[in-house]
Amino acid sequence: MQLDQCTALVTGASSGLGRALAHALGEAGAHVAVGYRSAREAAETTCASIHSAGRRAVPVRLDQTDPASIDAAVAETASTLGRIDILVNCAAWSTDVPFADLAAMTLELWDRIHQTNLRGPFLLARACAPHLKAHGQGRIINVSGGSAFTPSGSSIAQAAAKAALVHLTRCLAVAMAPEVTVNCVAPGLMAGTGMASRVSPGGFEAARQRTALKCTTSIRDVAEQVLAFCRADSVTGQTLVLDGGHVFH
Ligand SMILES: NC(=O)c1ccc[n+]([C@@H]2O[C@H](COP(=O)([O-])OP(=O)(O)OC[C@H]3O[C@@H](n4cnc5c(N)ncnc54)[C@H](OP(=O)(O)O)[C@@H]3O)[C@@H](O)[C@H]2O)c1
């Protein structure tokens, strides 16, 4: 698929990886709806960087724990930008709960994490489906994480949601074929993101040492892979792990 003049909805694009993906899509020629939940000014900053690449960009408010907000954001994107060719499910919410502290993983936390990080991407895919299929070629890219494959990360609920997102990718790939491809990236720890801001310098170094390449994940590499999944016409249901070669001890 040619990205020039396509339209993308990128969730969680007010910061971190989502902002970088929105910018990369703009640089590749797409018009972008910049999804944010609370950080309107930050979303406008993302839009400004896309405008400077000569593409349209609009901030779109979205709380993906709320099905009505999802429907409204998708409708606003379609009416403002005219069509939706690409959905990037990047938004997520998590908080640190040690795996061993089972009691601390309350029902409220479990539900918020799963509503945001698993149910939200499904409902967004469902709401976008008619738009993605309308021109015979659509794309969904989900953002999972290394915790989908190893019992690690901020909490058990987050790891389970990210693992389920990998399988949701395969299920949606079957459900939305042949018009829409559905793929997934699973990054490791990335500097300059919300999650990274919660990791101590020692934790960052430990994460680096657990990889074969002794590096954390490059946001640029993730963005390049998202663009590659968007351009590819014969790839669906796949997840690419970008984590420097994680070695689980
Ligand atoms: N950062 C890492 O090292 C890392 C590693 C592996 C995987 N990942 C995954 O990569 C993605 C981006 O991570 P990040 O660290 O770059 O994120 P981040 O900087 O923490 O930003 C999170 C984004 O999600 C939005 N968001 C939160 N709750 C939302 C909700 N209920 N509805 C809609 N949007 C909501 C936030 O919007 P507002 O700020 O506007 O409220 C923000 O734009 C996530 O899926 C994360 O799990 C990240």
The ligand as a Gaussian input file, in Angstrom:
#p B3LYP/6-31G(d) Opt

LIG

0 1
 N        7.829000       2.586000      26.616000
 C        8.339000       1.366000      26.559000
 O        9.503000       1.118000      26.906000
 C        7.459000       0.255000      26.039000
 C        7.926000      -1.080000      26.022000
 C        7.106000      -2.084000      25.511000
 C        5.844000      -1.765000      25.036000
 N        5.411000      -0.467000      25.081000
 C        4.097000      -0.150000      24.561000
 O        4.242000       0.924000      23.649000
 C        3.075000       1.755000      23.714000
 C        3.484000       3.186000      24.008000
 O        4.157000       3.212000      25.252000
 P        4.772000       4.605000      25.789000
 O        5.588000       4.266000      26.992000
 O        5.370000       5.333000      24.658000
 O        3.424000       5.336000      26.240000
 P        3.274000       6.689000      27.112000
 O        4.378000       7.641000      26.787000
 O        3.065000       6.277000      28.536000
 O        1.912000       7.254000      26.521000
 C        0.709000       6.547000      26.722000
 C       -0.288000       7.097000      25.742000
 O       -1.525000       6.378000      25.888000
 C       -2.562000       7.332000      26.091000
 N       -3.607000       6.734000      26.927000
 C       -3.500000       6.282000      28.197000
 N       -4.692000       5.833000      28.638000
 C       -5.567000       6.002000      27.609000
 C       -6.949000       5.738000      27.438000
 N       -7.705000       5.226000      28.430000
 N       -7.521000       6.045000      26.248000
 C       -6.782000       6.571000      25.236000
 N       -5.460000       6.853000      25.338000
 C       -4.871000       6.572000      26.521000
 C       -1.908000       8.530000      26.735000
 O       -2.712000       9.695000      26.509000
 P       -2.594000      11.046000      27.418000
 O       -1.155000      11.207000      27.792000
 O       -3.105000      12.098000      26.481000
 O       -3.467000      10.841000      28.600000
 C       -0.584000       8.587000      25.983000
 O       -0.743000       9.221000      24.746000
 C        2.174000       1.124000      24.757000
 O        1.257000       0.256000      24.120000
 C        3.141000       0.348000      25.616000
 O        2.517000      -0.705000      26.329000
 C        6.174000       0.536000      25.573000

